[in-house]
């Protein structure tokens, strides 16, 4: 039995939990687990029952990531380039798993949200920066979710203003009942709603052999401009791996009261979500490619609404309707998850009560932030002449700029022995994550440069990629030489005995982390790059919005 934080319905004195509502019985969409159930489930029926109670966070965060922005990016890839870019989805599978698995460990072991851990372990600047940039990026992301809802409503002939506002009210209402279980049931219903894409695949019946080939065999579309294709690939990465996922998943597993005892079940939940999101993304690319192949619209993507029109024109009205319904469904679950990630983060940092187990009267600030960011985003979409297309581009670019920093702090926290103890990263995870960060930084630079200099040629992109790859090789070789030269400085093997019972001590009892000179310099460089890149991108987007 977990020894810490599981003896009462409120956080015990000195416990790490920041909200007493984060401790108690698990109440999931498909079952509950009592706090004092001490025996590990035995037999397949008992394990299946436990899995059903635990399942939810992984599915919601992954399916929520297949949102309006993802629909736009995947349909653009299919309509403009066929199935030739499907292989990028396969490459993202290990990245998705490693990132989200680290977040799961931080959540179940620490009991403290991502933003608060950054604040406590790296200081006020990075804590404030993480919350402020998350708030801005999430607000813009939710705007894109309502853009997706409006596109679906337009196709279905439903008045946009009324439909968008009703969607906002439904999302706010689902999260504000004071029942975690009811909210999760709504989300799981939306997850099931994404299956309406299955009949679309059947109606379009794309060439599954070609789909499978392009999924496993990398290649670039023939005759396409390298710069355009590269930016779209970066867009696929940015829309599939987003900073809000880290903050949402960590806080959501805490709010669901999941402890290390159930980590294996939560990994299964995560894998289910990854499989669904990759298959769904591949299906969208596949049936869009098959619909427009050989047609005048091929290579002339407009938006997801245009894809619905094309499905009606070449496949049938039912296909267009189902696609529009799936787009609205995806946008709603995306808006709910992104909005909650913001409320959780602010609640963590500001010390507010922040739990879906609490009623509105008991967590006014938490629900006010959630409702406020949704209402403001919905209103922006309804403003006549609002530069919605530029907002969508801005979201993708800012997400690409900020993702490397989010992953850097994730890696540092997962190597902090005071936070994770025997749950800290192993060497293989560290090496793989460092490689991910290097790739993300390179892609971030390419994406930022592409927005600032839209006429940037393929030779410049190749130069950035080659320079980045060379820097990675030199840096990696230098680190290996340094490690060999000073074997005595290598860390001792981590003792992982008894880790099922280990929980992070209260934050007040942790000593300040000691950062090496190299890490301090690295964080300074990262801070400078982020500030410059964000300012330049925002200025460029504003210039475009003003017709500059």
TITOR-546796 format. One record per residue: residue in three letters; x, y, z of N, C-alpha, C in turn. Coordinates in steps of 0.02 Angstrom, whole numbers, plus 50000, padded with zeros to 5 digits. Atoms other than C-alpha are relative to their C-alpha. Layout:
BEGIN
ALAXYZXYZXYZ ...
END
This chain:
BEGIN
UNK500434994150000500005000050000500445006250000 UNK499614993850000500625017749963500005003050069 UNK499954998049930501255024650126499835007450011 UNK500104992949990501085043350097499355002349970 UNK500584996550026499515053750075499404995549990 UNK500565004450014498315039050083499684997650066 UNK500295002049937497665038950260499365003650016 UNK500614996349987496235051150248499775003249936 UNK500274996750059495155060750127500305006949989 UNK499654993650009496225076250152500744998950006 UNK499285000849998498075079150131500255000250071 UNK499755000149932498995074550290500505005450011 UNK499504994849986500135086850379500664998249968 UNK499365001050032501735088850281499964996449934 UNK500065003550063501045080050129500175004649941 UNK499814996150059501625085449956499405002649962 UNK500594997950036499855086949888499835007250016 UNK500144992949991499415105249860499265001350012 UNK500724999449990497535102349866499754993650032 UNK500225006049964496725090449990499524995949958 UNK500465003850043495465085549855500384995149955 UNK499605004450042496905076849764500164993450035 UNK499885006249963496925063049896499334996850017 UNK500625003449984495575049949916499864994349951 UNK500205005350046494615036749819500075002249928 UNK499984998850072494875035449632499304999049971 UNK500665000550031493255038949538500085001549925 UNK499924999150071493515036049352499354999249963 UNK500615000550041492275035749209499704993050002 UNK500245006950007492165016749211500084996050064 UNK499945003849938492425012249394500355004050053 UNK499694996749943493095016849565500464995250036 UNK499545003949958494495011049679500025003350068 UNK500014997349932494355013149867500715001650023 UNK499354997849976495775022049955500394994550036 UNK499665004849957496145007750074500014992949972 UNK499935006650030496124993349950500754998449998 UNK499295001349992497794985949999500274994649954 UNK499755005650039497914970049898500035001849926 UNK499944999050072498574971049721499514995649963 UNK500505004150036497274965049595500314993749972 UNK499755006350026497504946749551499454996949956 UNK500485002850047496684937549409499835005149947 UNK500094995350055496264944949240499375004350009 UNK500614995949990494514950649292500145005950047 UNK499834994749952495194960549440500455005349967 UNK499564995350034496564968149333499635004149948 UNK500404996450049495324972649197499575005350033 UNK500424995249962494194980949326500425006050022 UNK499554994649979495674990949392500185004449941 UNK499834996250060496184996149216499435004649979 UNK500584996050019494425002249179499935006150046 UNK500054994449953494455013049336500555005149988 UNK499424995550009496185020249296499985003549933 UNK499964997550069495935022949110499675006949994 UNK500294993450010495615040649053500525005349984 UNK499524994650013497095052749068500384999349934 UNK499625001050062498105045048926499565000749939 UNK500464999550057496605043448811499805007349988 UNK500244993250008496005061148844500555004649973 UNK499474995650023497695069648822500204998549929 UNK499815001750068498065060148662499455001749950 UNK500564998550046496345061448580499885007549999 UNK500064992749998496255079548640500515003449956 UNK499494997250044497845082548541499824999349927 UNK500255000750069496955076748382499445005149991 UNK500504994749996496055093448388499925003649933 UNK500134996250061495565106948262500655001349962 UNK499374998850033497375111448227500274993849966 UNK499775006350029497795093248197499594998249938 UNK500425001350058496315091048080500245004249940 UNK499784995650054496925106047980500674997849971 UNK499335002050023498725099947972499984993449963 UNK500025006650032498325081747930499635000349933 UNK500364999650063497045086247797500415003949948 UNK499564996550047498275098647720500524995249971 UNK499515004950024499575084747710499684995349949 UNK500335004750046498325072947627499795003249935 UNK500264996850060497555085347506500575002649955 UNK499464997150040499215093147450500534995049980 UNK499445004550013500415078347458499824992650002 UNK500205007049996499395062347466500214996850066 UNK499805003649939500015049447590500764999850009 UNK499275000450000501865052947561500325002150066 UNK499714997749937502115060947734499764996050060 UNK500265004049944501285047347839500554997550046 UNK499455002749960502975041047898500195004550059 UNK499844995649945503175056448007499614998150063 UNK500405002149942501785049748120500334994350037 UNK499665005749969502735033548150500595002350041 UNK499424997549963504285043248203499805003450065 UNK500224996449941503255052848330499784995450057 UNK500255004649949502665037248424500474999650061 UNK499565000349940504225035048535500085006750034 UNK499954993349970504315053948562499405001250045 UNK500614999249960502515054448622500034995950064 UNK500005004349941502755039748738500515002350052 UNK499484998249952504395045248817499815006550036 UNK500194993649968503785063148848499444999050051 UNK500585000649956502115058148922500124995150057 UNK499845004749945502825043549023500385003650054 UNK499644996149950504015055649108499525004450040 UNK500504995849967502555067149146499584995850049 UNK500385004449956501585052449219500384998750065 UNK499595001349940503015048349337500015006150045 UNK499994993949959503135066349394499345001050037 UNK500654998949970501275066949427499864995250057 UNK500205004949949501015050649522500484999950059 UNK499515000349946502615052049624500025006550040 UNK499934993649964502665070649666499335002550028 UNK500644997249979500805074649681499955007549991 UNK499974992850011501245092249621500025001349925 UNK500044998550071500865100249453500655002349970 UNK499394998550037502155103849319500245007250012 UNK499814993049993502125122849335500295001350070 UNK499764998949932502355122349524500704996950010 UNK499345003149994503835110449512500535004449966 UNK499524995650033504685122049387500145006250043 UNK499934994249956504365136849503500444998450060 UNK499635001749939505055127949656500724997949988 UNK499335002850012506555119749575500455004549958 UNK499594995950044507115133149451499895007550009 UNK500064992949984506535149649524499405003449972 UNK500604996350018505235163049501499975001749926 UNK500014998150071505775168149326499704994549957 UNK500245005550043505525151149248499304997750020 UNK500685001649980503975147849352499505004749968 UNK500444995150031503185164049293499994999349925 UNK499955000750073503805161449115499584994049977 UNK500365006050021503075143949107499255001150002 UNK500724998949994501355149749166499775005349950 UNK500214994750045501295165749063500004997649928 UNK500005002350069501825157648900499484994649989 UNK500525005050006500665143048934499325003349993 UNK500654996550003499215155048964499895003049931 UNK500074996950066499535164648802499904994849946 UNK500035005150052499835149248697499344996150005 UNK500635003749992498335140048770499405004049978 UNK500554995750022497185154848742499945000049925 UNK500015000150073497695155448560499804993149973 UNK500185006750021497535136548546499254998950005 UNK500735000749992495755137248613499635003949947 UNK500304996350056495375150548482499974995549938 UNK500015004550058495885137848350499494994450008 UNK500525005249990494735124948431499315002849981 UNK500644997150018493265136848412499965001649925 UNK499994999450073493815140248233499784993449969 UNK500205006650024493655121548205499264998750009 UNK500715000749987491945121448286499595004049950 UNK500374995750046491385136048177500014997249929 UNK499965003050067491995127348017499514994149994 UNK500475005650000491015111648063499285002449999 UNK500684997349997489465121848105499805003149933 UNK500154997050065489585131647942499804994749949 UNK500165005350047489605115547843499314997050013 UNK500655003149981488105108647939499425005049994 UNK500524995150008487155124847910499725002650066 UNK500214997649934487055129148096500305006950011 UNK499744993349988487215147648143500634999950044 UNK499365000449966489015150448197499985003050070 UNK499994996549937488715162848337499674995850055 UNK500365003949951487425152348427500374993450015 UNK499665006549991488375136048398500635000550040 UNK499374999149964490055142648461499865001450074 UNK500164998449930489275149948619499714994050036 UNK500285006049968488285134048653500564995050015 UNK499435004549989489895123848633500395002250061 UNK499634997549942490775135148758499634998550065 UNK500405001349941489345133348882500014992650018 UNK499995007349987489335114348863500664998050031 UNK499345001749973491205113248895500075002350072 UNK499964997249932491115124549047499554996050048 UNK500475003849958489595115249114500254993150017 UNK499765006849988490405098149094500544999850054 UNK499444999949952491905103449199499805002950068 UNK500174996149940490935113049332499484996750044 UNK500515003449960489825099849411500244998150070 UNK499725002149936490995096349557500104992550004 UNK499915007350002491125078149501500534998349948 UNK499475002150046492745071749425499744994549954 UNK500255005650039491855056049368499565002449943 UNK500464997650052490505065649272500405003349944 UNK499604996850052491815076149182500354994849958 UNK499635005150038492825060849134499534996049955 UNK500485003550042491265052149070499825004149938 UNK500124995750059490905067048957500584999549952 UNK499405000450043492695066448893500044993349965 UNK499965006650031492625047748862499454999249947 UNK500524999950052490995050348766500265003549937 UNK499704996550057491915062948657500544995849967 UNK499505004650028493345050448636499664994949955 UNK500385004850041492075037748574499725003449938 UNK500264996450057491355051248461500495000649943 UNK499504999650053492995051948366499954994049953 UNK500065006050042492545034648298499535001149941 UNK500424998750059491315042948176500435000649937 UNK499564999950058492845044148063500044993149966 UNK499955006750028492775025248039499554999149938 UNK500425000650060491265025747920500275004149941 UNK499724995950054492145039547821500544996049964 UNK499475004250030493635027947794499694994649956 UNK500335005350038492455014147736499715002849935 UNK500304996950060491555025947615500535001949948 UNK499484997750046493165032847541500424994149974 UNK499575006050011494085015947546500655001749965 UNK499344998550028495865022547519500394993549988 UNK499565005750015497215010947452500404998450063 UNK499675001749937497735002547615500724997849990 UNK499315002050014499284995247534500465006049994 UNK499604993950007499905012447485500075003650066 UNK499984996949934499455019247656500524996750044 UNK499525003849960500455005447741500715001349977 UNK499334998850027501925008147625500275006850021 UNK499764993349983502025026847656500055001150075 UNK499954999549928501775024347842500674997450026 UNK499385003249976503315013347859500625001949959 UNK499434998350043504405019547715500055007549990 UNK499944992750006505015037547727500125002149927 UNK499904997250067504975048247571499705007049997 UNK500264993350011504585065647506499585000149937 UNK500424999750060503215070047382500395002449939 UNK499634998350061503885070847205499805006949975 UNK500144993550031504035088147127499805005550048 UNK500214994949952503675097647287500605004250021 UNK499474995649974504655112247359500214997750069 UNK499755002549937505765106547500499825004650058 UNK500144995449945505465122247602499274999350023 UNK500715000649982503565120347597499874993450036 UNK500095006549969503625101847638500314999850069 UNK499665000049936504865104547779499595003550053 UNK500414996349952503765117547861499374996250018 UNK500605004049985502255105947847500184994350047 UNK499785005449955503235091747928500095002750071 UNK499934996949935503695103448069499325001550030 UNK500684998849977501855108148080499694993650028 UNK500275006549976501405089648099500304998450069 UNK499675001249935502685088148240499695004650053 UNK500264995249951502035103948325499294998850020 UNK500705001249983500215098948316499904993450035 UNK500055006549967500545081248379500325000150069 UNK499664999449935501715086148522499955007250022 UNK500114993049980501155101848614500155000950074 UNK499834998849929501715109948779499434998950048 UNK500565000749953499965109748854499904992850023 UNK500085007149982499995090648852500374998450065 UNK499605001549941501375090348984499655002550063 UNK500324997049942500465102049103499344996550015 UNK500655003149989498765093849077500064993050030 UNK499965007049978499285075749097500254999450072 UNK499735000549932500305078649255499475002150051 UNK500514997749952498915088449341499394995450001 UNK500615004150003497525076949281500084993550038 UNK499905006249963498305061049350500025001350075 UNK500014998149929498555070249515499285001050023 UNK500704998749982496745076049516499604993550002 UNK500355006449999496195058249478500224995750059 UNK499755003349940497185052849632500364993549986 UNK499625005950020498255040149541500695000250035 UNK499375000649964499775034149640500474995249964 UNK499535004550034501345024349591499764992849995 UNK500265006850001500415008349631499674998349934 UNK500385001150061499425010649469500365002349938 UNK499614997450056500835016549356499964995449939 UNK500035004750057500785000749249499355000749962 UNK500654999250033498935003149215499975006649962 UNK500024993550034499195021449171500424999849937 UNK499605000750061500545016449046499584996749945 UNK500455003250049499265005048961499525005249972 UNK500464994650021498055019748957500355004749951 UNK499624995650044499405030548878500114996849931 UNK499895003450064499805017548745499354999649959 UNK500645000050036497955015948702499885006849966 UNK500094993350028497885034748677500455001249941 UNK499524999050055499445034848568499794996249939 UNK500225004050057498805020748459499405003349965 UNK500594996950029497135029448434500185006449963 UNK499844993750032497905046348394500394999049936 UNK499605001350061499145039148268499564997049946 UNK500455003050050497825028348182499525005249973 UNK500474994950022496595042848176500355005049954 UNK499634995350042497915054648106500144996949932 UNK499875003450063498405041847976499384999249957 UNK500645000750036496585038947930499805006649967 UNK500184993550028496285057647906500425001649939 UNK499564998950058497805059247792499804995449943 UNK500155005050051497325043247700499355001449962 UNK500624999150038495505046947660499975006949967 UNK499974993550034495875065247619500404999349935 UNK499595001150060497235059747497499594996449947 UNK500395004050048496075046947416499425004149970 UNK500574995950023494635059547403500225004949946 UNK499804994750046495625072947311500494997849947 UNK499535002450049496815062047210499715000749929 UNK500234999250069496675066947026499475005349990 UNK500524994950005495435080847064500325007049998 UNK499724993150005495665099747032500225002850068 UNK499844997349934495725103047220500654997250029 UNK499395003049973497255091947244500575005249997 UNK499464995149996498705102947302499775007150014 UNK500274993349988497545117547339499605000250065 UNK500345000249936497125115547522499785006950023 UNK500244993749971496065129147602499934999450076 UNK500095001449929495445122847771499594993650007 UNK500375006249988494545108347854499295000349973 UNK500674999350029492875115447796500004998349926 UNK499945001850070493475113747617500054992549990 UNK499955007350004493875095547651499314996950007 UNK500695002549993492085092647711499625000949935 UNK500334998850064491455100547549500244995049947 UNK499735004750049492615089447448499754993050012 UNK500275006649985492025073747538499284999549974 UNK500705000250025490225078347497500004999649923 UNK499984999750073490675081947315500214993449968 UNK499715006050032491675066147280499814993450032 UNK500175006249965491065053647409499264999750017 UNK500704999949982489355058847470499875004550060 UNK500194995449946488415070147590500154997050068 UNK499905003249935488535057547733500735000650022 UNK499284999649983490445057747725500175007050023 UNK499874993249980490475076647735499725001650069 UNK500314998849935489275077047882500394996650056 UNK499635003649948490235063847979500675003350014 UNK499364996549990491875073047950499895006450040 UNK500144993949964491105089348011499854998650073 UNK500165001949931490415080748166500644998050037 UNK499365002049969492125073048201500435006150015 UNK499624993949990492935090148182499745003850061 UNK500304996649942491725097948308500164996250064 UNK499855004249942491955083348427500725000850023 UNK499294999449984493855084548418500165006950029 UNK499884993249977493815103448443499755001050071 UNK500284999349933492715102048598500454996750052 UNK499575003349951493805089248686500685003550005 UNK499374996349998495355099148637499935006350041 UNK500114993849961494625115348709499954998550074 UNK500085001849929494165106548871500674998350031 UNK499365002049973495885098848895500495005850005 UNK499544994349999496865114448848499795005150053 UNK500244995449948495765125348959500174997650070 UNK499845002849933496005113649107500755000450015 UNK499284999749987497885113349084500195007050026 UNK499874993249977497855132349107499775001050072 UNK500274999249933496745131849262500414996250051 UNK499585003949955497775118049341500665003650015 UNK499344996749992499415127449311499955006250044 UNK500084994049959498785143849383499824998250072 UNK500175002149932498015134849531500614997550038 UNK499395002449969499675126249565500455005750023 UNK499524994649986500715142049557499735005150050 UNK500294994849957499505153849645499734997250065 UNK500245002949938499015141549781499244999750006 UNK500735000450000497175140849730499784992850006 UNK500315006650003496045125949759499874998449926 UNK500045001450072496125117249591499874992549988 UNK500195007050009495175101049573499294999549973 UNK500675001350027493695094549473499564996650052 UNK500405002849946493145086049634499645005550039 UNK500294994549962492705103249703499445003449961 UNK500544996250031491105112849668500245007249987 UNK499814993150018491155130449596500095004350063 UNK499974995849940490825138249767500624998650041 UNK499425002049961492345129149836500665001149963 UNK499394998950040493575133349695499855005449948 UNK500234994650044492995149849622500545002149950 UNK499464997850044494695155149552500144995049945 UNK499865005350048494995138349467499495000049943 UNK500525000250051493335138349377499935006749963 UNK500034993550033493395157049340500515000449944 UNK499485000150052495025154849244499784995649942 UNK500215004650052494325139949150499455003149957 UNK500564997150037492705148749102500235006249962 UNK499784993850031493565165249065500394999049936 UNK499595001150059494845158448943499594997049942 UNK500435002850052493495148648850499545005349970 UNK500464994950024492275163148838500375005249957 UNK499614995150038493615175448780500204997249932 UNK499805003250063494235163248648499414999449952 UNK500595000650042492465160148585499805006749971 UNK500194993350024492115178848572500475002349945 UNK499514998050052493725181748472499814997049933 UNK500185003350063493145169148342499405003449968 UNK500624996950027491495178448324500105007349979 UNK499884993050020492305195648297500075000449924 UNK499954999450073492015200648115500695002549978 UNK499354997950027493645201948018500604998050041 UNK499435002349960494705193748152500474995749958 UNK499525003750041496315186748074500094992850025 UNK499995006849971495895168748117500544995749969 UNK499475004050032497085161347989500685001450030 UNK499364998249971498545171048060500064997650072 UNK499995002649932498065166148237500194992650000 UNK499845007150005498145147948184500744999049987 UNK499295000350015499875150548109500415001850061 UNK499644997849940500425159848265500034994750053 UNK500025005449952499885145548376500524994649984 UNK499535005350020500885132748277500725002250010 UNK499314997649994502445143648275500205000750074 UNK499844999249929502375148248460500084993250035 UNK499945006749971502085129948506500684997049981 UNK499365002650021503605125348402500585003250035 UNK499474996449965504655138848485500064997850072 UNK499995001449928504155134248663500094992750018 UNK499975007249984504135115248651500694997850023 UNK499345002249975506035113048668500115001850073 UNK499894998149930506055122848832499584995850047 UNK500435004249958504595112748901500334993150009 UNK499685006549996505535096748861500655000250040 UNK499394999249959507145103448939499834999550074 UNK500185000149929506295106449106499714993250020 UNK500245006849986505415089649094500584995350013 UNK499415004349992507105081149074500365001550066 UNK499654998249938507895090849218499614997650061 UNK500415002349943506435087049335500034992550008 UNK499995007349997506505068649291500684997250019 UNK499355002149974508335068249345500125002950069 UNK499954997049934507995077349509499834994650052 UNK500115005549954508215063949643499585002150060 UNK500434997949945507355074549775499264999749981 UNK500695000150024505795074949667499774992849985 UNK500215006750023505785057249596500344994250036 UNK499685005449963506975047449707500174994149955 UNK499845005950041507055029649638499654999949933 UNK500374999650063505915034849494500365004349948 UNK499664995650047507225045949409500154996249935 UNK499865002950066507665043149226500604995350001 UNK499425004050014508825029549169500415003249945 UNK499554997050050510275033049051499695000049930 UNK500285000550067509355027048895499475005549989 UNK500524994850006507885038748928500315006849994 UNK499664993550003509065053348957500315001249931 UNK499684999350066510015050248795499475001349947 UNK500534999250050508415048448694499675006950006 UNK500324993549991507635064048771500465005649979 UNK499534994950023509215074148741500005000549924 UNK500045000050073509125068948559499355003449976 UNK500644996850017507295074148553500065007650006 UNK499924992849989507735091248625500425003149944 UNK499584997350054509115093648496499615000749935 UNK500404999850062507935089448353499475005550005 UNK500524994949991506555100648425500295007049994 UNK499694993450005507755115348441500145001749926 UNK499864998850071508295113348259499365001649962 UNK500644998950035506505112048198499695006750021 UNK500264993649975506025126848307500335005849963 UNK499644994650036507365137648225499775000449928 UNK500245000050069506805132248051499315003149995 UNK500694997550002504985135848090499985007650013 UNK499984992949985505365152948166500275003949940 UNK499714996750059506455157548018499515000149942 UNK500495000550054505095151747898499455005250006 UNK500514994949990503835163647976500295007149990 UNK499704993450006505025178447986500215001549929 UNK499774999150069505675175647809499624995149955 UNK500425004650037504265167747707500304997849933 UNK499705001750064505325167847548500644995950009 UNK499405003949986506675157447631500034993949955 UNK499935005450047507345144847506500204993450033 UNK499845006749975507685126347522500734999650022 UNK499295000349981509565129447530500125002650070 UNK499934997549932509365139647689499774994850051 UNK500265005149955508305126147770500504994250007 UNK499515005449999509555112647722500615002250041 UNK499434997549962510935123747793499884999950075 UNK500175000149929510035125647960500004992950027 UNK500035007049979509695106947970500694997050004 UNK499335002850001511485102547924500425002850058 UNK499634996949945512225115048048499784997250067 UNK500265002849938511075108748185500234992950012 UNK499785006949994511515090648149500744999750018 UNK499284999849985513375094848151500125002050072 UNK499924997849930513205104048317499824994350048 UNK500195005749957512315088748391500554994850003 UNK499475005050002513695077148334500605002350041 UNK499434997349963515065088448402499865000250075 UNK500194999749929514135091248566499984993150032 UNK500035006849973513805072648589500694997050009 UNK499325002749995515615068048553500385003450057 UNK499674996549945516225081448673499774997550068 UNK500255002649936515105074948811500294993150015 UNK499725006749989515715057048786500735000350021 UNK499294999349982517535062548792500075002650072 UNK499994997249932517175072648951499844994550051 UNK500205005349954516315057749032500554994850009 UNK499455005049996517765046048990500595002850039 UNK499424996949967519055058349054499905000650075 UNK500134999149928518195059949224499514994650023 UNK500455005449981517485042749264499775000450072 UNK500194999549929517465046749450499405004450012 UNK500564995549991516145060049420499344996849978 UNK500615003250023514905047649346499564998250060 UNK500475001349945513355045449452499974992550015 UNK500085007049980513155029449550499334997449977 UNK500645002950021511785017349496499455001950049 UNK500564998149958510085022349560499714993950035 UNK500315005349962509385011549698499245000649993 UNK500724999650014507605007749643499594995450045 UNK500385004449955507114996149785499485004150038 UNK500544996949963505475000449869499695006049966 UNK500244993950032505005013049737499235000449998 UNK500734999850000503155007949740499725003950060 UNK500224996649940503045015549914500305007050007 UNK499644993749993504115030949880499585005749970 UNK500334993950024503285048149864500445006050015 UNK499614994049989504065065249851499835003250068 UNK500144996549937504245073950021499675006749986 UNK500294993350010503365090650048500505004849970 UNK499554995350034504075104649941500445003950048 UNK499634996049951504605114350096500614996450027 UNK499445003849973505785100250145500544998649949 UNK499505001150052506705099649979500515005650001 UNK499484995050004508375108549966500055002549928 UNK499944997150067508705120049818500484996049958 UNK499555003950043509455110649671500635003949983 UNK499374996950017511275114149631500124998949925 UNK499905000450071511455118049447500745001049983 UNK499314999350022513145115549364500075006349958 UNK499874994150041513965129849271499744999049930 UNK500235001550068513565121349106499245000749995 UNK500734999550002511715120049150499775007250007 UNK500194992949993511645138249206500095003649933 UNK499884996850065512415143849042499474997649949 UNK500505002750047511245132348947499315003250010 UNK500644996949985509715139449035499995007449980 UNK499964993050021510325157149002499935000749925 UNK500064999950073510525153648817499284998549979 UNK500695001850015508815145348814499535005950013 UNK500414994349982508025160248902500055005549947 UNK499894994850050508815172448778499674998349934 UNK500305002150064508285162348626499245000450001 UNK500735000049996506495160348686499735007149998 UNK500254993149998506275178848723500065003349931 UNK499894996950066507015184448556499524997049949 UNK500425003450050506085171348454499265001750010 UNK500704998449988504405174748538499845007149979 UNK500134993150019504555193548514499995000849924 UNK499984999450073505055191848331499394996949968 UNK500595003450029503645179548294499375004150011 UNK500604996049985502325190148381499995006349957 UNK499964993950041502925205848291499834998449927 UNK500145001850070502875196948123499274998449989 UNK500715001750007501135189948150499575006350003 UNK500374993749996500505207248202500075003949935 UNK499894996650063501295214748046499564997149944 UNK500415003250051500415202047937499265001550011 UNK500704998549985498765205248026499815007049979 UNK500134993050019498945223947990500135001349926 UNK499894999350072499345220447808500715001949982 UNK499304998250013501215223247825500384994649964 
END
